[in-house]
């Protein structure tokens, strides 16, 4: 009698360029078109200081993720790394925080797309249709995901170049003064950094797809750092442009600050271009987010931290179809009921906890796996903790409750599994 065949596995089809584009696709839509307004509401012009702080914390987290991904080239990202270096409970907290935070990010990206692409009153139905369409794309295979993400990223970068040109050409610049950078105080600046961190979390998509990258020990660390540095550069240029043209108050009040910058130039053709670019950026982020959550869900289901049926991989397309369909259903519900700005705060809460665990896990690694000094991981742990507690209070309260709900779920599930085994 022949032995049963191994279950279908994910395939290593992505190179360095694919991985960088997937990271950029996640970051471009998340931050440029969604995070500047709430960050300006928290800190005014001080969002520039917040952007620097968020970038520093993101760099520490990125180096931790790169070091861990080189040692553990598997699906699941910090869920897998936390289990290996710190134990199953730490891994679960990281994975659960990632999933809940990124489900909120998916809803935020779908709503951002609809705000630019849908006629008034049709935002939620259009956002729901976008989620269904992109879940379908992801289920067709990871190479299609990478190809579409590359097209979207190029379109977004061209759009942002138009925004910068329009800002330079605008006849009136409200601007801001140097003292404005600190006017909101330390708490406001830290809160803006926590909200802007939402924009930098896309490099995690690369690490969560560790089973699908060729030569992962070399490719993943390079792709993570390259994607992050490119994103930091773009965000800095756009942030200065928006604040210079609109000023802090108008930036905070605007639902679409980049479109307002385009309008200030007087070039009539720029607003439609920015709307199309914003819609494309949001779709790119949503596409990569669904892929990343699917891989983490797959890894958690393999370890019985989520229902085992979610671990199925399609035998021909080599993607975790059940996990991605389940994610799509949850995001559809979230799009129907959630608020964009609240989703950003909740997402930041979950993702900062995720990277808190990543930095702890990387700090535990020993030679020959170490690639970066432990000082970066210590700074990352402190930075994540500080930014979490300075997020908007509602996000902190709801986020804490949902994390505790996940802990309770795992505790009960472990007791059931042990009772069955005994």
Secondary structure, 3 states (H helix, E strand, C coil): CCCCCCCCCCCCCECHHHHHHHHHHHHHHHHHCCCHHHHHHHHHHHHHHHHHHHHHHHHHHHHHHHHHHHHCCCECCHHHHHHHHCCHHHHHHHHHHHHHHHHHHHHHHHHHHHHHHCCCCCHHHHHHHHHHHHHHHHHCCHHHHHHHHHHHHHHHHHHHHHHHHHHHHCCCCCCCCHHHHHCCHHHHHHHHHHHHHHHHHHHHHHHHEHHHECCHHHHHHHHHHHHHHHHHHHHHHHHHHHHHHHHHHHHHHCCCHHHHHHHHCCCHHHHHHHHHHHHHHHHHHHHHHHHHHHHHHHHHHHCCCCCHHHHCCCCCCCCCHHHHHHHHHHHHHHHHHCCHHHHHHHHHHHHHHHHHHHHHHHHHCCCCCCCCCHHHHHHHHHHHHHHHHCCCHHHHHHHHHHHHHHHHHHHHHHHHHHHHHC
